[in-house]
């Protein structure tokens, strides 16, 4: 039988992690040849203002509100 202590601990951990899904640091993606994707809209929309052209890995960083800070290859 499962102890109530484990159930309460699991519920508390689940409640504490709910806020982490609302952050927007990964909302903007730039990749490929001048392509991009934003998750700030529902459904996600394409971005065509990128200046990156790469066939390798790249990275983009946004602030907590989902505003693009920078992207790089």
N, CA, C and O atoms as CSV, one atom per row, in Angstrom:
chain,resi,resn,atom,element,x,y,z
A,1,UNK,N,N,0.836,-1.180,0.000
A,1,UNK,CA,C,0.000,0.000,0.000
A,1,UNK,C,C,0.889,1.253,0.000
A,1,UNK,O,O,1.929,1.287,0.656
A,2,UNK,N,N,0.464,2.271,-0.740
A,2,UNK,CA,C,1.234,3.506,-0.860
A,2,UNK,C,C,0.996,4.372,0.366
A,2,UNK,O,O,-0.140,4.574,0.796
A,3,UNK,N,N,2.083,4.876,0.916
A,3,UNK,CA,C,2.034,5.737,2.090
A,3,UNK,C,C,1.525,7.121,1.690
A,3,UNK,O,O,1.876,7.616,0.619
A,4,UNK,N,N,0.710,7.750,2.528
A,4,UNK,CA,C,0.186,9.092,2.243
A,4,UNK,C,C,1.292,10.126,2.110
A,4,UNK,O,O,1.135,11.107,1.384
A,5,UNK,N,N,2.400,9.923,2.797
A,5,UNK,CA,C,3.519,10.857,2.720
A,5,UNK,C,C,4.035,10.952,1.290
A,5,UNK,O,O,4.384,12.040,0.830
A,6,UNK,N,N,4.086,9.829,0.582
A,6,UNK,CA,C,4.552,9.833,-0.805
A,6,UNK,C,C,3.557,10.529,-1.737
A,6,UNK,O,O,3.955,11.198,-2.690
A,7,UNK,N,N,2.299,10.370,-1.464
A,7,UNK,CA,C,1.282,11.025,-2.281
A,7,UNK,C,C,1.355,12.537,-2.099
A,7,UNK,O,O,1.313,13.272,-3.086
A,8,UNK,N,N,1.464,13.015,-0.870
A,8,UNK,CA,C,1.556,14.448,-0.611
A,8,UNK,C,C,2.829,15.041,-1.206
A,8,UNK,O,O,2.801,16.137,-1.765
A,9,UNK,N,N,3.930,14.333,-1.090
A,9,UNK,CA,C,5.190,14.815,-1.653
A,9,UNK,C,C,5.088,14.932,-3.165
A,9,UNK,O,O,5.545,15.920,-3.740
A,10,UNK,N,N,4.504,13.955,-3.805
A,10,UNK,CA,C,4.338,13.984,-5.260
A,10,UNK,C,C,3.436,15.140,-5.681
A,10,UNK,O,O,3.745,15.835,-6.649
A,11,UNK,N,N,2.350,15.357,-4.987
A,11,UNK,CA,C,1.447,16.452,-5.317
A,11,UNK,C,C,2.117,17.815,-5.152
A,11,UNK,O,O,1.935,18.699,-5.989
A,12,UNK,N,N,2.877,17.986,-4.100
A,12,UNK,CA,C,3.583,19.247,-3.875
A,12,UNK,C,C,4.591,19.503,-4.984
A,12,UNK,O,O,4.690,20.624,-5.483
A,13,UNK,N,N,5.333,18.486,-5.371
A,13,UNK,CA,C,6.311,18.643,-6.450
A,13,UNK,C,C,5.644,18.978,-7.777
A,13,UNK,O,O,6.162,19.797,-8.535
A,14,UNK,N,N,4.521,18.368,-8.066
A,14,UNK,CA,C,3.795,18.683,-9.291
A,14,UNK,C,C,3.286,20.111,-9.301
A,14,UNK,O,O,3.359,20.790,-10.325
A,15,UNK,N,N,2.774,20.570,-8.177
A,15,UNK,CA,C,2.261,21.937,-8.083
A,15,UNK,C,C,3.389,22.950,-8.232
A,15,UNK,O,O,3.208,23.983,-8.877
A,16,UNK,N,N,4.540,22.672,-7.651
A,16,UNK,CA,C,5.667,23.601,-7.733
A,16,UNK,C,C,6.244,23.695,-9.143
A,16,UNK,O,O,6.795,24.737,-9.498
A,17,UNK,N,N,6.141,22.664,-9.945
A,17,UNK,CA,C,6.721,22.685,-11.286
A,17,UNK,C,C,5.793,23.252,-12.341
A,17,UNK,O,O,6.229,23.454,-13.474
A,18,UNK,N,N,4.549,23.516,-12.030
A,18,UNK,CA,C,3.602,24.036,-13.017
A,18,UNK,C,C,4.066,25.384,-13.563
A,18,UNK,O,O,3.923,25.628,-14.762
A,19,UNK,N,N,4.607,26.253,-12.745
A,19,UNK,CA,C,5.053,27.571,-13.185
A,19,UNK,C,C,6.210,27.546,-14.153
A,19,UNK,O,O,6.410,28.522,-14.878
A,20,UNK,N,N,6.968,26.496,-14.200
A,20,UNK,CA,C,8.110,26.430,-15.094
A,20,UNK,C,C,7.704,26.329,-16.553
A,20,UNK,O,O,8.510,26.660,-17.423
A,21,UNK,N,N,6.516,25.898,-16.855
A,21,UNK,CA,C,6.075,25.756,-18.232
A,21,UNK,C,C,5.620,27.074,-18.830
A,21,UNK,O,O,5.392,27.139,-20.038
A,22,UNK,N,N,5.479,28.116,-18.047
A,22,UNK,CA,C,4.986,29.393,-18.527
A,22,UNK,C,C,6.100,30.333,-18.961
A,22,UNK,O,O,5.818,31.450,-19.395
A,23,UNK,N,N,7.338,29.923,-18.858
A,23,UNK,CA,C,8.448,30.791,-19.222
A,23,UNK,C,C,8.674,30.758,-20.718
A,23,UNK,O,O,8.417,29.739,-21.360
A,24,UNK,N,N,9.158,31.871,-21.291
A,24,UNK,CA,C,9.273,31.983,-22.740
A,24,UNK,C,C,10.681,31.987,-23.277
A,24,UNK,O,O,10.900,32.461,-24.392
A,25,UNK,N,N,11.662,31.474,-22.525
A,25,UNK,CA,C,13.046,31.526,-22.984
A,25,UNK,C,C,13.301,30.732,-24.265
A,25,UNK,O,O,14.262,31.023,-24.977
A,26,UNK,N,N,12.484,29.759,-24.571
A,26,UNK,CA,C,12.677,28.952,-25.775
A,26,UNK,C,C,11.605,29.177,-26.818
A,26,UNK,O,O,11.352,28.291,-27.634
A,27,UNK,N,N,10.963,30.340,-26.817
A,27,UNK,CA,C,9.838,30.583,-27.715
A,27,UNK,C,C,10.229,30.902,-29.151
A,27,UNK,O,O,9.395,30.761,-30.047
A,28,UNK,N,N,11.453,31.321,-29.404
A,28,UNK,CA,C,11.868,31.688,-30.755
A,28,UNK,C,C,12.980,30.770,-31.224
A,28,UNK,O,O,13.985,30.576,-30.541
A,29,UNK,N,N,12.775,30.207,-32.414
A,29,UNK,CA,C,13.786,29.322,-33.011
A,29,UNK,C,C,14.197,29.898,-34.357
A,29,UNK,O,O,13.344,30.280,-35.159
A,30,UNK,N,N,15.503,29.962,-34.608
A,30,UNK,CA,C,16.036,30.318,-35.918
A,30,UNK,C,C,16.931,29.182,-36.373
A,30,UNK,O,O,17.707,28.639,-35.586
A,31,UNK,N,N,16.822,28.824,-37.643
A,31,UNK,CA,C,17.543,27.652,-38.149
A,31,UNK,C,C,17.560,27.688,-39.668
A,31,UNK,O,O,16.840,28.466,-40.296
A,32,UNK,N,N,18.398,26.827,-40.251
A,32,UNK,CA,C,18.408,26.651,-41.709
A,32,UNK,C,C,18.806,27.897,-42.460
A,32,UNK,O,O,19.716,28.615,-42.047
A,33,UNK,N,N,18.132,28.157,-43.559
A,33,UNK,CA,C,18.431,29.297,-44.410
A,33,UNK,C,C,17.391,30.386,-44.181
A,33,UNK,O,O,16.328,30.382,-44.802
A,34,UNK,N,N,17.705,31.313,-43.289
A,34,UNK,CA,C,16.872,32.474,-42.979
A,34,UNK,C,C,15.486,32.094,-42.446
A,34,UNK,O,O,14.552,32.891,-42.543
A,35,UNK,N,N,15.343,30.914,-41.898
A,35,UNK,CA,C,14.047,30.449,-41.414
A,35,UNK,C,C,13.940,30.625,-39.906
A,35,UNK,O,O,14.947,30.654,-39.198
A,36,UNK,N,N,12.722,30.740,-39.432
A,36,UNK,CA,C,12.488,30.855,-38.007
A,36,UNK,C,C,11.085,30.422,-37.660
A,36,UNK,O,O,10.225,30.273,-38.528
A,37,UNK,N,N,10.871,30.223,-36.379
A,37,UNK,CA,C,9.583,29.783,-35.872
A,37,UNK,C,C,9.387,30.415,-34.505
A,37,UNK,O,O,10.300,30.402,-33.680
A,38,UNK,N,N,8.209,30.968,-34.257
A,38,UNK,CA,C,7.909,31.541,-32.946
A,38,UNK,C,C,6.734,30.815,-32.317
A,38,UNK,O,O,5.746,30.495,-32.978
A,39,UNK,N,N,6.866,30.564,-31.027
A,39,UNK,CA,C,5.806,29.933,-30.255
A,39,UNK,C,C,5.078,30.956,-29.388
A,39,UNK,O,O,4.353,30.588,-28.464
A,40,UNK,N,N,5.276,32.251,-29.690
A,40,UNK,CA,C,4.564,33.304,-28.975
A,40,UNK,C,C,3.115,33.406,-29.428
A,40,UNK,O,O,2.301,34.037,-28.754
A,41,UNK,N,N,2.784,32.795,-30.558
A,41,UNK,CA,C,1.427,32.804,-31.076
A,41,UNK,C,C,0.857,31.395,-31.012
A,41,UNK,O,O,1.593,30.413,-30.913
A,42,UNK,N,N,-0.457,31.315,-31.069
A,42,UNK,CA,C,-1.112,30.009,-31.069
A,42,UNK,C,C,-2.035,29.949,-32.271
A,42,UNK,O,O,-3.046,30.652,-32.278
A,43,UNK,N,N,-1.750,29.162,-33.271
A,43,UNK,CA,C,-0.668,28.196,-33.407
A,43,UNK,C,C,0.656,28.897,-33.695
A,43,UNK,O,O,0.659,30.075,-34.053
A,44,UNK,N,N,1.781,28.197,-33.547
A,44,UNK,CA,C,3.086,28.779,-33.841
A,44,UNK,C,C,3.130,29.323,-35.267
A,44,UNK,O,O,2.489,28.777,-36.165
A,45,UNK,N,N,3.890,30.402,-35.470
A,45,UNK,CA,C,3.956,31.014,-36.794
A,45,UNK,C,C,5.391,31.085,-37.294
A,45,UNK,O,O,6.348,31.046,-36.521
A,46,UNK,N,N,5.507,31.192,-38.609
A,46,UNK,CA,C,6.818,31.260,-39.251
A,46,UNK,C,C,7.404,32.655,-39.128
A,46,UNK,O,O,6.677,33.648,-39.105
A,47,UNK,N,N,8.738,32.721,-39.049
A,47,UNK,CA,C,9.461,33.981,-39.043
A,47,UNK,C,C,10.305,34.036,-40.305
A,47,UNK,O,O,10.976,33.059,-40.639
A,48,UNK,N,N,10.285,35.142,-41.003
A,48,UNK,CA,C,11.097,35.272,-42.212
A,48,UNK,C,C,12.074,36.437,-42.115
A,48,UNK,O,O,12.546,36.942,-43.134
A,49,UNK,N,N,12.376,36.864,-40.894
A,49,UNK,CA,C,13.287,37.991,-40.698
A,49,UNK,C,C,14.673,37.554,-40.223
A,49,UNK,O,O,15.473,38.391,-39.806
A,50,UNK,N,N,14.963,36.264,-40.280
A,50,UNK,CA,C,16.256,35.768,-39.817
A,50,UNK,C,C,17.391,36.128,-40.760
A,50,UNK,O,O,17.186,36.288,-41.963
A,51,UNK,N,N,18.579,36.254,-40.208
A,51,UNK,CA,C,19.764,36.544,-41.017
A,51,UNK,C,C,20.804,35.451,-40.865
A,51,UNK,O,O,21.989,35.686,-41.101
A,52,UNK,N,N,20.375,34.259,-40.474
A,52,UNK,CA,C,21.279,33.149,-40.275
A,52,UNK,C,C,21.075,32.138,-41.402
A,52,UNK,O,O,19.944,31.825,-41.773
A,53,UNK,N,N,22.178,31.637,-41.934
A,53,UNK,CA,C,22.125,30.624,-42.982
A,53,UNK,C,C,23.137,29.548,-42.622
A,53,UNK,O,O,24.339,29.729,-42.816
A,54,UNK,N,N,22.653,28.434,-42.100
A,54,UNK,CA,C,23.540,27.385,-41.631
A,54,UNK,C,C,22.919,26.018,-41.856
A,54,UNK,O,O,21.700,25.855,-41.801
A,55,UNK,N,N,23.765,25.053,-42.106
A,55,UNK,CA,C,23.288,23.672,-42.208
A,55,UNK,C,C,23.690,22.885,-40.961
A,55,UNK,O,O,23.448,21.682,-40.863
A,56,UNK,N,N,24.302,23.581,-40.020
A,56,UNK,CA,C,24.734,22.946,-38.772
A,56,UNK,C,C,23.908,23.473,-37.610
A,56,UNK,O,O,22.889,24.135,-37.810
A,57,UNK,N,N,24.345,23.181,-36.419
A,57,UNK,CA,C,23.628,23.600,-35.225
A,57,UNK,C,C,23.633,25.100,-35.027
A,57,UNK,O,O,24.578,25.784,-35.420
A,58,UNK,N,N,22.588,25.602,-34.426
A,58,UNK,CA,C,22.484,27.013,-34.097
A,58,UNK,C,C,21.683,27.149,-32.809
A,58,UNK,O,O,21.108,26.177,-32.321
A,59,UNK,N,N,21.648,28.352,-32.267
A,59,UNK,CA,C,20.990,28.557,-30.981
A,59,UNK,C,C,20.304,29.912,-30.968
A,59,UNK,O,O,20.775,30.862,-31.592
A,60,UNK,N,N,19.194,29.996,-30.258
A,60,UNK,CA,C,18.525,31.275,-30.056
A,60,UNK,C,C,18.114,31.386,-28.589
A,60,UNK,O,O,17.797,30.390,-27.938
A,61,UNK,N,N,18.126,32.619,-28.087
A,61,UNK,CA,C,17.796,32.876,-26.686
A,61,UNK,C,C,16.775,34.001,-26.625
A,61,UNK,O,O,16.926,35.032,-27.281
A,62,UNK,N,N,15.742,33.789,-25.835
A,62,UNK,CA,C,14.707,34.799,-25.615
A,62,UNK,C,C,14.648,35.125,-24.126
A,62,UNK,O,O,15.153,34.368,-23.297
A,63,UNK,N,N,14.032,36.251,-23.794
A,63,UNK,CA,C,13.854,36.571,-22.378
A,63,UNK,C,C,12.626,35.843,-21.837
A,63,UNK,O,O,11.977,35.089,-22.562
A,64,UNK,N,N,12.310,36.068,-20.569
A,64,UNK,CA,C,11.215,35.325,-19.927
A,64,UNK,C,C,9.856,35.639,-20.525
A,64,UNK,O,O,8.913,34.867,-20.349
A,65,UNK,N,N,9.736,36.773,-21.237
A,65,UNK,CA,C,8.475,37.146,-21.864
A,65,UNK,C,C,8.366,36.657,-23.301
A,65,UNK,O,O,7.348,36.887,-23.954
A,66,UNK,N,N,9.402,35.985,-23.806
A,66,UNK,CA,C,9.377,35.457,-25.161
A,66,UNK,C,C,9.935,36.404,-26.205
A,66,UNK,O,O,9.804,36.138,-27.399
A,67,UNK,N,N,10.557,37.507,-25.790
A,67,UNK,CA,C,11.171,38.443,-26.729
A,67,UNK,C,C,12.561,37.956,-27.096
A,67,UNK,O,O,13.342,37.590,-26.218
A,68,UNK,N,N,12.877,37.948,-28.373
A,68,UNK,CA,C,14.171,37.461,-28.842
A,68,UNK,C,C,15.307,38.346,-28.318
A,68,UNK,O,O,15.248,39.571,-28.425
A,69,UNK,N,N,16.338,37.717,-27.754
A,69,UNK,CA,C,17.517,38.432,-27.267
A,69,UNK,C,C,18.622,38.335,-28.308
A,69,UNK,O,O,19.160,39.354,-28.739
A,70,UNK,N,N,18.968,37.108,-28.717
A,70,UNK,CA,C,19.959,36.905,-29.769
A,70,UNK,C,C,19.848,35.508,-30.329
A,70,UNK,O,O,19.224,34.631,-29.731
A,71,UNK,N,N,20.467,35.302,-31.501
A,71,UNK,CA,C,20.619,33.975,-32.073
A,71,UNK,C,C,21.973,33.902,-32.753
A,71,UNK,O,O,22.507,34.920,-33.194
A,72,UNK,N,N,22.532,32.703,-32.839
A,72,UNK,CA,C,23.873,32.526,-33.359
A,72,UNK,C,C,24.036,31.147,-33.957
A,72,UNK,O,O,23.296,30.221,-33.625
A,73,UNK,N,N,25.013,31.016,-34.843
A,73,UNK,CA,C,25.377,29.692,-35.340
A,73,UNK,C,C,26.622,29.289,-34.623
A,73,UNK,O,O,27.146,28.201,-34.860
